[in-house]
Amino acid sequence: MAKNQGTKISWVRAKKNVTLILRLNNYPLAERESMKFLFTRKKNNAFTLVEILLVVLLIALCSMVVGYRFYRSMDRTALGISANRLSHTVRYARLLAAEHHKPCDLHIDMDDNSYWLTVRQAPEVVGKNPDKSEEDRPEEVVNNAYSKPDELEEKLRFVKAQIENEAAQTSGQVIISFHVDGSADAALVQIGSKEETYTILVRPWTAEAVLKAQAIDELPVDTIDLSGTGQF
């Protein structure tokens, strides 16, 4: 009985194919060829080599775009972190000089992309040696929980540094001094990657650090309010 059912199914399929062929013969040749393609396409559902290559190419392009944006995001994050660390070092130098009466120097090595903070001997120590000026006091490198010698990330560099009354430098060493009266050398320091640059400005009269997410080439100038109104 099962054999008869299989024979019947085969006969029905053959009958449908014959009917389809007869119907196709009623159409012009061009239309018959296109219709044959449609019917035979259903029997072959596999992807061709060209289709697979196109899909692989699209995936590769999407991966490149995502990877490039991720790479830029990582650089931007590293640049922001390094600029903030240097800005905190400047604020700590101001604190040591103004509140703890310890004159400080911020050393920036443009070639090694490193920086560190030093303090000079306290005034009472210098009092025992009256011939020594503030600049001649022995210096000590600060290395504690708040400030320590540091280096920029591998992909970052010091673009430019400048202090008042001196030309801008792109190499060598720059020293920014912080004094016990709360003032400092007017200075700017630029940290950059391949595409972006941050600038740390040191205000001369207040020794404050100002961080800007852009390249600034002019030294900061403090404005004093002599009227007492608090407006500048």
N, C-alpha and C positions, 0 to 999 in steps of 0.2 A: 504493500500500500504506500509505503514511503517512497518507493521507486516511482510509482505512478504520479505522486504529488510532485516529485522533482522534475519528471518529464513534463508535467503540466505547466510548472513555473517556467521551464526553459522555453516551452512553446509560446507562452504568453509574452516573454521577453523578445523572442524572435519576431513575433507578430508585431510588437510595438516598433521594433527596429525597421521592419519592412514598411510599416505605415509611415514612419518618419522619413524614410528614403523617398517614398512616393510623394509625400508632401513637399519635400525639398525639390523634387524634379519640376514642380510647378512654378518655381521661382527662377529668375535669371541667374546666369552663372556667377556673377559677382556676389549677389546676395546669398547664393547657396554656399559659397566659400566662407563668407563671414559667419553664417549660421552654423556651419560645420565646426568652425573654430570655437564658437560659444559652447556647443554641446560637447566637444572633445576636451575643452578646458576643464570641465568639471571632473574629468577622470584623472587629471594630473594636478594635485594640490600642492606639490613641493615647490620650494623657492628656487629660482635660478641662481647661478653664480653671480651674475651682475647685481641682482637684488640683495644678495648677502653682502657683497662688497660695498654697496651703497649704505646699508645699515651700519656696517663696521666703520665706514668713513664718517657718518654722522655722529656715531658714539665718540669717535676719536676727536672730532672738532669740539663737541660739547665738553669733553674732558679737558681739552686745552684751554677753553675759555674759563671754565671753573677753576682750573689750576692757576691760571694767571691772576685771576681776581683774588684767590686765596693767598697767593704769593705777595701781592700788593698789600693785602690786609695785614699780613704778618709783618712786613716792613714798616707799615704805618704804626702798628702797635709798638714795635721795638723802638722806633724813633720817638714816640711819645713818652715811653717809659724812661729812656735815656735822658731826654730833655728835662723831664720832671726830676730825675735824680740830681742832675747838675743844678737845677733851680733850688732844690732843697739844700744842697751844699752851700750855695750862695747865702741863703737865709740863715744857715747855721753859722757861717763866717760873720755875718752881721751881728748875730746874737752874742758870739764870743767877744767880738771887739767892743760893742756898745755896752752890753750889760755885765760882762765879766771882765772888762778892761784888759783884754788880751788882743793886741794887734794881730791881724791875720793876713795871710797872702794865699790867694788861690792860684796855683800853678797849673797851666794848661799846656800840655805837650802836643803840638799840632802834628808832629811826625808819628808819634806812637799812639795817637788818639787816646791819651790818658790824662787824668787830672788828679790833684791831691791838694789838701789844705795843710798849711803850716801855721803855727802860732809862735810869736816871739816871747822872750822872757818878760815877766811881769815888771811893772815900773819899779817896785821896791827892790828887785834884784839889780836893776840898772842903776839904782841909787848908790849902790856900793861901787859902781864903776861910772863915775860922772862923765868920763870921756866918751862913753858909748852913746850914740844917738839911737833913736827908735829903729832905724834901718840896720844898725850894726848889731842888734841883739841876736843872740843865738836862736835858731829856729828849731822847732820840733814838729814832726809830721803828726797830724791828728789821725788817730786810728781808734775809734770807739764805736759805740752802737749808733751814733748819729751821723758820723762822717768817717770815711776811710778811703784810701787810694782806690780809684776806680778806672775802668776802661770802657770805651764804647763797644757796642756790639760789632761783630765782624763786618757786617754790611754797611755800617755807619762810619762817619768821619767828621772831623772838625772842618767845616768849610772855610770859615774866616773868623778872626778874632781881632778886636781893636780896643785900645784904651785911649783916654784923652791925651791930646798933645803928641800922639804917635800915629804912624801910618798903620793901615790894616795889614795883618799878617795872614798868610796861608800856610806857613811852615815855621818851624822853630818853636820857641817857648814864649808864652805870654804870662805875665804875673799881674794879677789884680789885687790891690791892697785895700784892706778894710781897717779903719782907724777907730780909736777909742771914743772919739767925739760923735760917732754914729755916721760918719761920712765914708765914702769909698771913691775909688777911681771910677769915673764914668766909663762904662765898657759895654761892649756887645760881643756875644759869642754865638756863632751859627753852627748848628749840628744838622747834617743832612744825609739823606739816602740818595739813590739815583734819581728820584722823582720829586721828593719833598724836602723842605728845609724848615727847621724851627730856629727861633732866635731868642736868646736870654739876654735881657737888658738889665744893667746894673745902674740904678740912679745914683748920681754923685752925692747929693746932700743927705739923702735918707738911707743909702745903701740897700734899697729894696730891690728885689728881683722881680722882673716882669717877663712872663713867658708868652711868646707870640708864635702861632702856628703859621708863620710865613717868614720870608727873608726880608730883614730890615737892615739897611746899610747906614743909617744915621744914628749917631750916639745919642743917648737920652739926655734931656735937659730938664732939671727940676725947676718948678715955678713956685715962688714963695708968696703967700698971701699976706701983705703988709697992712691990709685994711682991717683984718680980724673978722671978716664976714664969713670966711670959710669958702668963698667962691673964687675961682681962678679964671 
